[in-house]
């Protein structure tokens, strides 16, 4: 499988935008009190990560909770034998890194931009402030941690037990988790190469799987993307 070319972003460009836009697709933001939202608008910063750039690296100190404003990220790690293991992907509205912040440990995975991406960075102090002062934020984190645990358990099953067609179907379905990727619509701009990255299959094998899933009327392959026709069917595939 072709490896994604990655670059280390040491001077990431900050892109100026309306601070409210950074949280527009985030499920938890609408739950916050006005004074908490104002604090976020003042303290959360935005950075632009080019395609192939690292958002963060395994072993880095963890000082931010991060969210996708616009773009597409892959969370992964490289095993001792050189195999890339993909844990998750993040689309607009998805936030990640809460586990490492809560445990105060170094980052345990890499996060790479699969396309040009705008990322919001919430400082540790701001994250801790919300934990100490916002019950809705705590409730959201409990749900998100539970959803992420369920996803990671499923990934073990996908990797060890499922054939490539089923792995592609389940990985695509996982992208539409309302807690982990709340900004997702049923029509998503994603290349076959990107589908291969998140499913740990080659682009050619991803193409074969997409053709099969399209024949099953579970999705339609569009120019530069796909449209999900039957999300529950993707989650159950290959069951009829």
ROSE-4610 file (N, C-alpha, C; in Angstrom, 1 decimal, always signed):
// ROSE-4610
residu = [X/X/X/X/X/X/X/X/X/X/X/X/X/X/X/X/X/X/X/X/X/X/X/X/X/X/X/X/X/X/X/X/X/X/X/X/X/X/X/X/X/X/X/X/X/X/X/X/X/X/X/X/X/X/X/X/X/X/X/X/X/X/X/X/X/X/X/X/X/X/X/X/X/X/X/X/X/X/X/X/X/X/X/X/X/X/X/X/X/X/X/X/X/X/X/X/X/X/X/X/X/X/X/X/X/X/X/X/X/X/X/X/X/X/X/X/X/X/X/X/X/X/X/X/X/X/X/X/X/X/X/X/X/X/X/X/X/X/X/X/X/X/X/X/X/X/X/X/X/X/X/X/X/X/X/X/X/X/X/X/X/X/X/X/X/X/X/X/X/X/X/X/X/X/X/X/X/X/X/X/X/X/X/X/X/X/X/X/X/X/X/X/X/X/X/X/X/X/X/X/X/X/X/X/X/X/X/X/X/X/X/X/X/X/X/X/X/X/X/X/X/X/X/X/X/X/X/X/X/X/X/X/X/X/X/X/X/X/X/X/X/X/X/X/X/X/X/X/X/X/X/X/X/X/X/X/X/X/X/X/X/X/X/X/X/X/X/X/X/X/X/X/X/X/X/X/X/X/X/X/X/X/X/X/X/X/X/X/X/X/X/X/X/X/X/X/X/X/X/X/X/X/X/X/X/X/X/X/X/X/X/X/X/X/X/X/X/X/X/X/X/X/X/X/X/X/X/X/X/X/X/X/X/X/X/X/X/X/X/X/X/X/X/X/X/X/X/X/X/X/X/X/X/X/X/X/X/X/X/X/X/X/X/X/X/X/X/X/X/X/X/X/X/X/X/X/X/X/X/X/X/X/X/X/X/X/X/X/X/X/X/X/X/X/X/X/X/X/X/X/X/X/X/X/X/X/X/X/X/X/X/X/X/X/X/X/X/X/X/X/X/X/X/X/X/X/X/X/X/X/X/X/X/X/X/X/X/X/X/X/X/X/X/X/X/X/X/X/X/X/X/X/X/X/X/X/X/X/X/X/X/X/X/X/X/X/X/X/X/X/X/X/X/X/X/X/X/X/X/X/X/X/X/X/X/X/X/X/X/X/X/X/X/X/X/X/X/X/X/X/X/X/X/X/X/X/X/X/X/X/X/X/X/X/X/X/X/X/X/X/X/X/X/X/X/X/X/X/X/X/X/X/X/X/X/X/X/X/X/X/X/X/X/X/X/X/X/X/X/X/X/X/X/X/X/X/X/X/X/X/X/X/X/X/X/X/X/X/X/X/X/X/X/X/X/X/X/X/X/X/X/X/X/X/X/X/X/X/X/X/X/X/X/X/X/X/X/X/X/X/X/X/X/X/X/X/X/X/X/X/X/X/X/X/X/X/X/X/X/X/X/X/X/X/X/X/X/X/X/X/X/X/X/X/X/X/X/X/X/X/X/X/X/X/X/X/X/X/X/X/X/X/X/X/X/X/X/X/X/X/X/X/X/X/X/X/X/X/X/X/X/X/X/X/X/X/X/X/X/X/X/X/X/X/X/X/X/X/X/X/X/X/X/X/X/X/X/X/X/X/X/X/X/X/X/X/X/X/X/X/X/X/X/X/X/X/X/X/X/X]
num = [1/1/1/2/2/2/3/3/3/4/4/4/5/5/5/6/6/6/7/7/7/8/8/8/9/9/9/10/10/10/11/11/11/12/12/12/13/13/13/14/14/14/15/15/15/16/16/16/17/17/17/18/18/18/19/19/19/20/20/20/21/21/21/22/22/22/23/23/23/24/24/24/25/25/25/26/26/26/27/27/27/28/28/28/29/29/29/30/30/30/31/31/31/32/32/32/33/33/33/34/34/34/35/35/35/36/36/36/37/37/37/38/38/38/39/39/39/40/40/40/41/41/41/42/42/42/43/43/43/44/44/44/45/45/45/46/46/46/47/47/47/48/48/48/49/49/49/50/50/50/51/51/51/52/52/52/53/53/53/54/54/54/55/55/55/56/56/56/57/57/57/58/58/58/59/59/59/60/60/60/61/61/61/62/62/62/63/63/63/64/64/64/65/65/65/66/66/66/67/67/67/68/68/68/69/69/69/70/70/70/71/71/71/72/72/72/73/73/73/74/74/74/75/75/75/76/76/76/77/77/77/78/78/78/79/79/79/80/80/80/81/81/81/82/82/82/83/83/83/84/84/84/85/85/85/86/86/86/87/87/87/88/88/88/89/89/89/90/90/90/91/91/91/92/92/92/93/93/93/94/94/94/95/95/95/96/96/96/97/97/97/98/98/98/99/99/99/100/100/100/101/101/101/102/102/102/103/103/103/104/104/104/105/105/105/106/106/106/107/107/107/108/108/108/109/109/109/110/110/110/111/111/111/112/112/112/113/113/113/114/114/114/115/115/115/116/116/116/117/117/117/118/118/118/119/119/119/120/120/120/121/121/121/122/122/122/123/123/123/124/124/124/125/125/125/126/126/126/127/127/127/128/128/128/129/129/129/130/130/130/131/131/131/132/132/132/133/133/133/134/134/134/135/135/135/136/136/136/137/137/137/138/138/138/139/139/139/140/140/140/141/141/141/142/142/142/143/143/143/144/144/144/145/145/145/146/146/146/147/147/147/148/148/148/149/149/149/150/150/150/151/151/151/152/152/152/153/153/153/154/154/154/155/155/155/156/156/156/157/157/157/158/158/158/159/159/159/160/160/160/161/161/161/162/162/162/163/163/163/164/164/164/165/165/165/166/166/166/167/167/167/168/168/168/169/169/169/170/170/170/171/171/171/172/172/172/173/173/173/174/174/174/175/175/175/176/176/176/177/177/177/178/178/178/179/179/179/180/180/180/181/181/181/182/182/182/183/183/183/184/184/184/185/185/185/186/186/186/187/187/187/188/188/188/189/189/189/190/190/190/191/191/191/192/192/192/193/193/193/194/194/194/195/195/195/196/196/196/197/197/197/198/198/198/199/199/199/200/200/200/201/201/201/202/202/202/203/203/203/204/204/204/205/205/205/206/206/206/207/207/207/208/208/208/209/209/209/210/210/210/211/211/211/212/212/212/213/213/213/214/214/214/215/215/215/216/216/216/217/217/217/218/218/218/219/219/219/220/220/220/221/221/221/222/222/222/223/223/223/224/224/224/225/225/225/226/226/226/227/227/227/228/228/228/229/229/229/230/230/230/231/231/231/232/232/232/233/233/233/234/234/234/235/235/235/236/236/236/237/237/237/238/238/238/239/239/239/240/240/240]
x = [+0.8/+0.0/+0.9/+0.5/+1.3/+1.2/+2.4/+2.5/+2.2/+1.5/+1.2/+2.5/+2.8/+4.0/+3.6/+4.4/+4.1/+5.2/+4.9/+5.9/+5.6/+6.7/+6.6/+6.3/+5.2/+4.8/+5.4/+6.5/+7.1/+6.6/+6.2/+5.7/+4.3/+3.3/+2.0/+1.3/+0.7/+0.1/-1.2/-1.4/-2.7/-3.6/-4.8/-5.7/-6.8/-7.0/-7.9/-9.3/-10.2/-11.6/-12.5/-13.8/-14.7/-14.5/-14.2/-14.0/-15.2/-16.4/-17.5/-17.5/-16.9/-16.9/-16.1/-15.2/-14.3/-15.2/-16.3/-17.2/-18.5/-18.7/-20.0/-20.5/-19.6/-20.0/-19.8/-19.4/-19.1/-20.3/-20.7/-21.9/-21.9/-20.8/-20.7/-20.8/-20.4/-20.3/-21.7/-22.7/-24.1/-24.6/-24.0/-24.4/-23.8/-22.8/-22.1/-22.8/-22.6/-23.1/-22.4/-23.1/-22.5/-21.1/-20.9/-19.6/-18.5/-18.9/-17.9/-17.6/-18.6/-18.4/-17.5/-17.7/-16.9/-15.4/-15.2/-13.8/-13.1/-13.9/-13.3/-13.0/-13.9/-13.6/-12.3/-12.0/-10.8/-9.6/-9.7/-8.4/-8.1/-9.1/-8.8/-8.2/-7.1/-6.5/-6.7/-6.5/-6.7/-5.4/-5.1/-3.9/-4.3/-3.5/-3.7/-2.7/-3.1/-2.2/-2.3/-1.3/-1.4/-1.5/-2.0/-2.1/-0.7/-0.7/+0.5/+1.3/+0.8/+1.4/+0.9/+1.8/+1.5/+0.8/-0.4/-1.0/-0.3/+0.1/+0.8/+1.5/+2.6/+3.3/+3.3/+3.4/+3.6/+4.8/+4.5/+5.6/+5.6/+4.9/+4.8/+4.2/+4.6/+3.8/+2.4/+1.4/+0.1/-0.3/-0.6/-0.9/-2.2/-2.9/-4.1/-5.1/-6.4/-7.5/-7.7/-7.9/-7.9/-9.1/-9.6/-10.8/-10.6/-11.4/-11.3/-12.4/-11.9/-12.9/-13.3/-12.3/-12.6/-11.4/-11.7/-10.7/-10.9/-9.8/-9.8/-8.5/-8.6/-7.4/-7.4/-6.2/-6.1/-5.3/-5.8/-5.1/-4.5/-3.2/-2.6/-1.3/-0.7/+0.6/+1.3/+2.6/+3.4/+3.9/+3.6/+4.0/+5.5/+6.1/+7.6/+8.0/+7.1/+7.5/+7.2/+6.8/+6.7/+5.3/+4.3/+2.9/+2.2/+1.5/+0.7/-0.7/-1.0/-2.3/-3.2/-4.3/-5.2/-6.2/-6.3/-7.3/-8.6/-8.5/-9.7/-9.4/-10.5/-10.4/-11.3/-10.9/-11.7/-12.1/-13.4/-13.9/-14.3/-14.9/-15.3/-16.3/-15.9/-16.7/-16.2/-15.2/-14.7/-13.5/-13.5/-12.4/-11.7/-10.5/-9.7/-8.6/-8.1/-6.9/-7.3/-8.6/-9.1/-8.5/-8.3/-7.7/-6.3/-5.5/-4.1/-4.0/-5.0/-5.0/-5.4/-6.4/-6.9/-5.8/-5.1/-4.0/-2.7/-2.5/-1.3/-0.1/-0.2/+0.8/+1.2/+2.4/+2.7/+1.8/+1.7/+0.8/+1.2/+0.2/+0.4/+0.1/+0.0/-0.4/+0.0/+0.1/+0.3/-1.1/-1.2/-2.4/-1.8/-2.3/-1.8/-3.0/-2.8/-3.8/-3.8/-4.9/-5.1/-5.4/-5.8/-6.0/-5.8/-5.7/-5.6/-6.7/-6.2/-7.2/-6.9/-8.0/-8.0/-8.3/-7.4/-7.5/-7.6/-8.5/-8.7/-7.9/-7.2/-6.3/-6.8/-7.4/-7.8/-6.7/-6.2/-5.1/-5.6/-4.6/-4.9/-5.7/-5.2/-5.9/-7.3/-7.7/-9.1/-9.9/-9.3/-9.9/-10.2/-9.2/-9.4/-10.5/-10.5/-11.5/-12.9/-13.1/-14.5/-14.8/-13.8/-14.0/-14.5/-13.9/-14.2/-15.5/-16.0/-17.1/-18.3/-18.2/-19.3/-19.8/-21.0/-21.6/-21.9/-22.5/-22.7/-21.5/-20.4/-19.1/-18.6/-18.7/-18.4/-19.3/-20.5/-21.5/-21.1/-20.8/-20.4/-19.1/-18.1/-16.9/-17.1/-18.0/-18.3/-18.9/-19.8/-20.4/-19.3/-18.5/-17.4/-16.4/-16.0/-15.1/-15.7/-17.0/-17.6/-17.7/-18.1/-18.1/-16.8/-15.7/-14.4/-13.9/-14.2/-13.9/-14.6/-15.9/-16.6/-16.0/-15.5/-14.9/-13.6/-12.8/-11.5/-11.7/-12.7/-13.0/-13.4/-14.2/-14.6/-13.4/-12.5/-11.3/-10.5/-10.4/-9.7/-10.4/-11.7/-12.5/-12.3/-12.3/-12.2/-10.8/-9.8/-8.4/-8.2/-8.7/-8.4/-9.4/-10.6/-11.7/-12.4/-12.3/-13.1/-12.3/-13.0/-12.4/-12.3/-11.5/-11.4/-12.7/-13.6/-14.9/-15.6/-15.7/-16.4/-15.7/-14.3/-13.6/-13.8/-13.9/-14.2/-15.6/-16.5/-17.9/-18.0/-17.4/-17.5/-16.7/-15.5/-14.8/-15.5/-16.1/-16.9/-18.1/-18.8/-19.9/-19.4/-18.2/-17.7/-17.5/-17.3/-17.1/-18.3/-19.5/-20.7/-21.2/-20.3/-20.7/-21.0/-22.2/-22.7/-21.9/-21.2/-20.3/-18.9/-18.4/-17.0/-16.8/-17.8/-17.8/-19.2/-19.6/-20.9/-21.2/-20.2/-20.4/-20.6/-20.6/-20.6/-22.0/-22.1/-23.3/-23.3/-24.4/-24.4/-23.6/-23.3/-22.4/-21.1/-20.0/-18.7/-17.7/-16.9/-15.8/-14.6/-14.3/-13.3/-12.8/-11.5/-10.9/-10.8/-10.6/-10.4/-9.1/-8.1/-6.9/-7.1/-7.9/-8.1/-8.9/-9.9/-10.6/-9.6/-8.7/-7.7/-6.9/-6.5/-5.7/-6.5/-7.8/-8.5/-8.9/-8.9/-9.4/-8.2/-7.0/-5.8/-5.8/-6.3/-6.2/-5.6/-5.3/-4.7/-5.8/-5.5/-6.5/-7.3/-6.5/-7.2/-8.2/-7.8/-8.7/-9.9/-9.7/-10.8/-11.8/-11.2/-12.1/-13.0/-12.4/-13.2/-14.3/-14.0/-15.0/-16.1/-15.7/-16.8/-17.7/-17.2/-18.0/-19.0/-18.5/-19.4/-20.5/-20.1/-21.1/-22.1/-21.6/-22.6/-23.6/-23.1/-24.1/-25.1/-24.7/-25.6/-26.6/-26.4/-27.2/-27.0/-25.8/-25.5/-24.9/-24.3/-23.7/-23.6/-23.4/-23.1/-21.8/-21.0/-19.7/-19.8/-19.5/-19.6/-18.2/-18.2/-16.9/-16.3/-15.1/-14.4/-15.1/-16.0/-16.6/-17.6/-18.3/-19.4/-20.6/-21.7/-23.0/-23.5/-23.7/-24.2/-25.7/-26.2/-27.6/-28.2/-27.5/-28.0/-27.0/-26.9/-25.9/-26.0/-27.3/-27.4/-27.0/-27.2/-26.8/-25.3/-24.6/-23.1/-22.6/-23.3/-22.9/-23.1/-24.1/-24.4/-23.7/-23.2/-22.6/-21.6/-21.7/-22.3/-23.7/-24.3/-25.7/-26.6/-27.6/-28.6/-29.7]
y = [-1.2/+0.0/+1.2/+2.2/+3.5/+4.2/+4.7/+5.4/+6.9/+7.5/+8.9/+9.7/+10.6/+11.5/+12.5/+12.6/+13.5/+14.5/+15.7/+16.7/+17.2/+17.7/+18.3/+19.7/+20.2/+21.6/+22.4/+23.1/+23.8/+25.2/+25.8/+27.1/+27.1/+26.6/+26.5/+27.9/+28.2/+29.5/+29.6/+30.7/+30.9/+31.6/+31.1/+31.7/+32.5/+33.7/+34.6/+34.3/+34.0/+33.8/+34.2/+34.2/+34.5/+33.4/+33.8/+32.7/+31.8/+32.3/+31.4/+30.3/+30.5/+29.5/+28.3/+28.4/+27.3/+26.3/+26.7/+25.8/+25.5/+26.0/+25.9/+24.5/+23.5/+22.1/+21.2/+21.8/+21.0/+20.8/+19.6/+19.3/+19.9/+19.9/+20.4/+21.9/+22.7/+24.1/+24.7/+24.2/+24.8/+24.6/+23.7/+23.3/+24.3/+25.1/+25.9/+27.1/+27.6/+28.9/+30.0/+31.2/+32.2/+32.7/+32.7/+33.2/+32.2/+30.9/+29.9/+29.9/+30.2/+30.3/+31.5/+32.6/+33.8/+33.5/+32.8/+32.4/+31.6/+30.7/+29.9/+30.7/+31.7/+32.5/+33.4/+33.7/+34.5/+33.6/+32.3/+31.6/+30.5/+30.0/+28.9/+29.6/+29.0/+29.5/+28.5/+29.0/+28.2/+28.1/+27.0/+26.8/+26.0/+26.3/+25.7/+24.6/+23.4/+22.2/+21.8/+21.8/+21.4/+19.9/+19.4/+18.0/+17.3/+16.2/+15.6/+16.1/+17.2/+17.7/+17.1/+17.0/+16.5/+17.6/+17.2/+18.0/+17.8/+16.5/+16.2/+14.9/+14.6/+13.4/+12.6/+11.3/+10.3/+10.7/+10.8/+11.2/+12.7/+13.5/+14.9/+15.2/+16.2/+16.6/+17.1/+16.9/+17.2/+18.5/+19.5/+20.8/+21.4/+20.7/+21.2/+20.1/+20.4/+19.6/+20.2/+19.3/+19.8/+19.4/+20.3/+20.0/+20.4/+19.7/+20.0/+21.0/+22.2/+23.2/+22.8/+22.5/+22.1/+21.2/+20.1/+19.3/+17.8/+17.1/+15.6/+15.2/+14.5/+14.1/+12.6/+12.0/+10.5/+10.4/+9.6/+9.3/+7.9/+7.7/+6.4/+6.3/+5.1/+4.8/+3.8/+3.7/+2.8/+1.7/+0.4/-0.6/-0.9/-1.6/-1.9/-2.6/-3.3/-4.0/-3.1/-1.9/-0.9/-0.8/-1.5/-1.5/-0.3/+0.4/+1.6/+1.1/+1.5/+1.1/+2.4/+2.4/+3.6/+3.4/+4.3/+4.3/+4.9/+6.1/+6.9/+7.9/+8.5/+9.7/+10.8/+12.0/+13.2/+14.1/+14.5/+15.4/+16.7/+17.6/+18.9/+18.6/+19.3/+19.2/+18.1/+17.3/+16.3/+16.8/+16.5/+16.9/+15.6/+15.7/+14.6/+15.0/+14.0/+14.2/+14.4/+14.2/+14.4/+13.3/+12.1/+11.1/+11.4/+11.8/+12.2/+13.4/+14.3/+15.5/+15.1/+14.2/+13.8/+13.0/+12.2/+11.3/+12.0/+13.2/+13.9/+13.0/+12.5/+11.6/+12.1/+11.7/+12.1/+11.5/+12.2/+11.7/+10.3/+9.4/+8.0/+7.7/+8.7/+8.4/+9.7/+9.5/+10.6/+11.0/+12.3/+12.8/+13.6/+13.1/+13.6/+14.2/+15.3/+15.9/+15.1/+14.5/+13.9/+14.9/+16.0/+17.2/+18.5/+19.6/+20.8/+21.0/+21.3/+21.2/+22.4/+23.0/+24.0/+23.3/+23.6/+22.9/+23.9/+23.7/+24.6/+23.9/+24.8/+24.3/+25.0/+24.2/+24.6/+24.4/+25.4/+25.2/+24.3/+23.6/+22.7/+23.5/+24.7/+25.5/+25.8/+26.0/+26.2/+25.0/+23.9/+22.6/+22.2/+22.5/+22.2/+23.1/+24.3/+25.3/+24.8/+24.3/+23.7/+22.5/+21.6/+20.5/+20.9/+21.9/+22.4/+23.2/+23.7/+24.7/+24.4/+23.4/+23.1/+21.7/+21.5/+20.1/+19.6/+20.4/+19.9/+19.5/+20.2/+19.8/+18.4/+18.2/+16.9/+15.8/+16.1/+15.1/+14.7/+15.7/+15.4/+14.6/+14.9/+14.1/+12.7/+12.4/+11.0/+10.3/+10.9/+10.3/+10.1/+11.1/+10.9/+9.8/+9.8/+8.7/+7.4/+7.2/+6.0/+5.6/+6.6/+6.3/+5.9/+6.6/+6.3/+4.9/+4.5/+3.2/+2.2/+2.4/+1.4/+1.4/+2.5/+2.5/+1.7/+1.9/+1.2/-0.3/-0.7/-2.1/-2.7/-1.9/-2.4/-2.5/-1.5/-1.6/-2.8/-3.3/-4.6/-5.7/-5.7/-6.7/-6.6/-5.3/-5.1/-5.6/-5.3/-5.7/-7.2/-7.9/-9.3/-10.2/-9.8/-10.7/-10.5/-9.2/-8.9/-8.9/-9.2/-9.1/-7.7/-7.4/-6.0/-5.3/-5.9/-5.3/-4.8/-5.7/-5.4/-4.3/-4.4/-3.4/-2.0/-1.9/-0.6/-0.1/-1.0/-0.6/-0.1/-0.9/-0.5/+0.8/+1.0/+2.2/+3.4/+3.3/+4.4/+4.7/+3.7/+3.9/+4.6/+4.3/+4.9/+6.4/+6.8/+8.3/+9.1/+8.4/+9.2/+9.0/+8.8/+8.8/+10.3/+10.5/+11.8/+12.5/+11.8/+12.4/+12.6/+11.7/+11.8/+12.7/+12.7/+13.5/+14.1/+15.1/+15.6/+16.4/+16.9/+17.7/+17.0/+15.6/+14.8/+14.9/+15.0/+14.8/+13.5/+13.1/+11.8/+11.9/+13.1/+13.2/+13.8/+13.0/+13.4/+13.4/+14.4/+14.5/+13.7/+12.6/+11.7/+10.9/+10.8/+10.0/+8.6/+7.7/+6.3/+6.1/+6.9/+6.8/+7.0/+8.1/+8.4/+7.2/+6.7/+5.5/+4.4/+4.2/+3.1/+3.4/+4.7/+5.0/+4.6/+5.0/+4.8/+3.3/+2.6/+1.2/+0.2/+0.7/-0.1/-1.1/-0.6/-1.3/-0.4/-1.0/-0.2/+0.5/+1.5/+2.3/+1.4/+0.5/-0.4/-1.3/-1.8/-2.7/-1.9/-0.6/+0.2/+0.5/+0.6/+0.8/-0.4/-1.6/-2.8/-2.9/-2.6/-2.6/-1.6/-0.4/+0.6/+0.1/-0.5/-1.0/-2.0/-2.9/-3.9/-3.2/-2.3/-1.6/-0.8/-0.3/+0.5/-0.5/-1.7/-2.7/-3.1/-3.0/-3.4/-2.2/-1.1/+0.1/+0.7/+0.5/+1.1/+2.5/+2.7/+4.1/+4.3/+5.5/+5.8/+6.5/+6.1/+6.7/+7.9/+9.1/+10.3/+10.8/+11.8/+12.4/+13.1/+12.5/+13.1/+12.8/+11.9/+11.6/+10.4/+10.3/+9.2/+9.8/+9.2/+9.5/+8.3/+8.4/+7.2/+7.1/+5.9/+5.7/+4.9/+4.1/+3.2/+3.1/+4.0/+4.0/+2.7/+2.3/+1.1/-0.1/-0.1/-1.2/-1.3/-0.2/-0.2/-0.8/-0.4/-0.9/-2.4/-2.9/-4.3/-5.2/-4.6/-5.3/-6.4/-7.6/-8.1/-8.7/-8.5/-9.0/-8.3/-9.1/-8.5/-7.9]
z = [+0.0/+0.0/+0.0/-0.8/-0.9/+0.5/+0.9/+2.2/+2.0/+2.9/+2.9/+3.2/+2.3/+2.5/+3.5/+4.6/+5.7/+5.9/+6.4/+6.6/+8.0/+8.7/+10.0/+9.9/+10.4/+10.3/+11.5/+11.4/+12.5/+12.5/+11.4/+11.4/+10.7/+11.5/+11.0/+10.9/+9.8/+9.5/+10.3/+11.0/+11.7/+10.7/+10.5/+9.6/+10.4/+10.1/+10.8/+10.3/+11.3/+10.9/+12.1/+11.9/+13.0/+14.1/+15.3/+16.4/+16.5/+16.3/+16.5/+15.4/+14.3/+13.2/+13.7/+14.6/+15.1/+15.8/+16.3/+17.1/+16.4/+15.2/+14.6/+14.4/+14.1/+13.9/+15.1/+16.2/+17.4/+18.3/+18.6/+19.3/+20.7/+21.4/+22.8/+22.9/+21.9/+22.1/+22.4/+21.7/+21.9/+23.3/+24.1/+25.4/+26.5/+26.1/+27.1/+27.5/+28.7/+29.1/+28.3/+28.2/+27.4/+27.8/+29.2/+29.7/+29.3/+29.3/+28.9/+27.4/+26.6/+25.2/+24.9/+25.6/+25.4/+25.7/+26.8/+27.1/+26.0/+25.4/+24.3/+23.1/+22.8/+21.6/+21.8/+23.1/+23.4/+23.4/+23.8/+24.1/+23.1/+22.3/+21.4/+20.1/+19.6/+18.4/+17.2/+16.0/+14.8/+14.1/+13.5/+12.7/+11.4/+10.4/+9.1/+8.9/+8.6/+8.4/+7.0/+6.2/+4.8/+4.7/+3.6/+3.4/+3.5/+4.3/+4.6/+5.8/+6.4/+7.6/+8.9/+9.9/+11.2/+12.0/+12.6/+13.6/+14.9/+15.2/+16.4/+16.2/+17.0/+16.8/+18.1/+17.9/+19.0/+19.8/+21.2/+22.1/+22.4/+21.7/+22.0/+23.3/+24.0/+25.2/+24.8/+25.6/+25.3/+26.0/+25.3/+25.9/+25.3/+24.4/+23.8/+23.5/+23.6/+23.0/+21.6/+20.6/+19.3/+18.5/+17.6/+16.9/+15.4/+14.6/+13.1/+12.8/+12.3/+11.8/+10.4/+9.6/+8.2/+7.7/+7.0/+6.5/+6.9/+7.0/+7.2/+7.8/+9.0/+9.7/+9.9/+10.0/+10.3/+11.6/+12.6/+13.8/+13.6/+13.8/+13.5/+14.3/+14.2/+14.9/+14.0/+14.2/+13.4/+14.4/+14.1/+15.0/+14.9/+15.8/+15.7/+14.4/+13.8/+12.5/+11.3/+11.5/+10.4/+9.9/+10.5/+10.0/+10.5/+9.6/+10.1/+10.5/+11.7/+12.3/+12.4/+11.7/+11.7/+12.8/+13.7/+14.8/+14.5/+13.8/+13.6/+12.6/+12.1/+11.2/+11.8/+11.6/+12.1/+11.0/+11.0/+10.1/+10.8/+10.1/+10.7/+11.9/+13.0/+14.2/+15.2/+14.8/+15.6/+16.5/+17.7/+18.7/+19.2/+19.5/+20.0/+20.9/+21.7/+22.6/+24.0/+24.3/+25.7/+26.6/+26.1/+27.0/+27.5/+26.5/+26.9/+27.8/+27.6/+28.5/+29.9/+30.0/+31.3/+32.1/+31.3/+32.0/+32.1/+31.5/+31.6/+31.1/+29.9/+29.4/+28.0/+27.5/+26.1/+25.1/+24.0/+22.9/+22.5/+22.3/+22.0/+20.5/+19.7/+18.3/+17.5/+16.2/+15.2/+14.7/+14.4/+13.7/+12.4/+11.2/+10.0/+9.2/+8.5/+7.6/+6.3/+6.0/+4.6/+3.5/+3.9/+3.0/+3.8/+3.1/+3.8/+4.9/+6.1/+7.3/+8.2/+8.7/+9.7/+11.1/+12.0/+13.3/+14.4/+15.4/+16.5/+17.7/+18.4/+19.6/+20.8/+21.7/+23.0/+24.1/+24.7/+25.7/+26.9/+27.4/+28.6/+29.7/+30.0/+31.0/+30.8/+29.5/+29.1/+29.2/+28.8/+28.9/+30.4/+31.2/+32.7/+33.3/+32.8/+33.3/+33.0/+31.8/+31.4/+32.3/+32.5/+33.4/+34.8/+35.3/+36.6/+36.7/+35.6/+35.7/+34.8/+34.0/+33.1/+33.1/+33.7/+33.8/+32.4/+31.5/+30.1/+29.4/+29.6/+28.9/+29.5/+30.8/+31.4/+30.8/+30.7/+30.2/+28.8/+28.0/+26.6/+26.6/+27.4/+27.4/+27.7/+28.7/+29.1/+27.9/+27.2/+26.0/+24.9/+24.7/+23.6/+24.0/+25.2/+25.6/+25.4/+25.8/+25.6/+24.1/+23.3/+21.8/+21.3/+21.7/+21.2/+21.6/+22.9/+23.3/+22.5/+22.2/+21.3/+19.9/+19.4/+18.1/+18.1/+19.1/+19.2/+19.3/+20.1/+20.2/+18.9/+18.1/+16.8/+15.9/+16.0/+15.1/+15.2/+16.5/+16.7/+15.9/+16.0/+15.2/+13.7/+13.3/+11.8/+11.3/+12.1/+11.6/+11.7/+12.7/+12.9/+12.3/+12.1/+11.7/+10.4/+9.9/+8.8/+7.5/+6.4/+5.0/+4.6/+3.5/+3.1/+2.8/+2.1/+1.7/+3.0/+4.0/+5.2/+6.0/+6.0/+6.7/+6.1/+4.8/+4.1/+4.5/+4.5/+4.8/+6.3/+7.2/+8.6/+8.9/+8.3/+8.5/+7.9/+6.8/+6.3/+7.2/+7.7/+8.6/+9.9/+10.4/+11.6/+11.5/+10.2/+10.0/+10.4/+10.5/+10.7/+12.1/+13.1/+14.5/+14.9/+15.5/+15.8/+16.9/+17.7/+18.7/+18.2/+17.5/+17.1/+15.8/+14.9/+13.7/+13.5/+14.3/+14.3/+13.0/+12.3/+11.1/+9.9/+9.9/+8.7/+8.1/+6.7/+6.0/+5.2/+4.7/+4.0/+2.6/+2.2/+1.0/+1.5/+1.2/+1.8/+0.6/+0.6/-0.3/+0.2/-0.4/+0.0/-1.2/-1.3/-2.4/-2.1/-3.1/-2.9/-2.1/-2.4/-1.7/-0.2/+0.2/+1.6/+2.2/+1.5/+2.0/+2.3/+1.4/+1.6/+2.9/+3.1/+4.3/+5.6/+5.7/+6.9/+7.1/+6.0/+6.1/+6.1/+5.9/+5.8/+4.7/+3.5/+2.3/+1.2/+0.1/-1.0/-1.7/-2.5/-3.2/-4.2/-4.9/-5.8/-5.1/-3.9/-3.1/-2.6/-2.2/-1.8/-2.9/-4.1/-5.3/-5.5/-5.4/-5.6/-4.5/-3.3/-2.2/-2.5/-2.9/-3.2/-4.3/-5.3/-6.4/-5.9/-5.0/-4.4/-3.5/-2.7/-1.8/-2.7/-3.8/-4.7/-5.3/-5.7/-6.2/-5.2/-3.9/-2.8/-2.5/-3.2/-2.9/-1.5/-1.0/+0.3/+0.1/-1.0/-1.3/-2.8/-3.2/-4.6/-4.7/-5.7/-5.9/-6.8/-6.3/-7.1/-7.5/-8.3/-8.7/-7.4/-7.0/-5.8/-4.5/-4.4/-3.1/-3.2/-2.1/-2.1/-1.4/-1.7/-1.0/-0.3/+1.0/+1.8/+1.6/+1.1/+0.8/+2.0/+2.6/+3.7/+4.8/+5.8/+6.8/+7.7/+8.0/+8.8/+8.1/+6.8/+6.0/+5.9/+5.9/+5.9/+7.3/+8.3/+9.7/+9.8/+9.1/+9.3/+8.2/+7.1/+6.0/+6.6/+6.1/+4.9/+5.1/+6.3/+6.5/+5.6/+5.1/+4.2/+5.0]
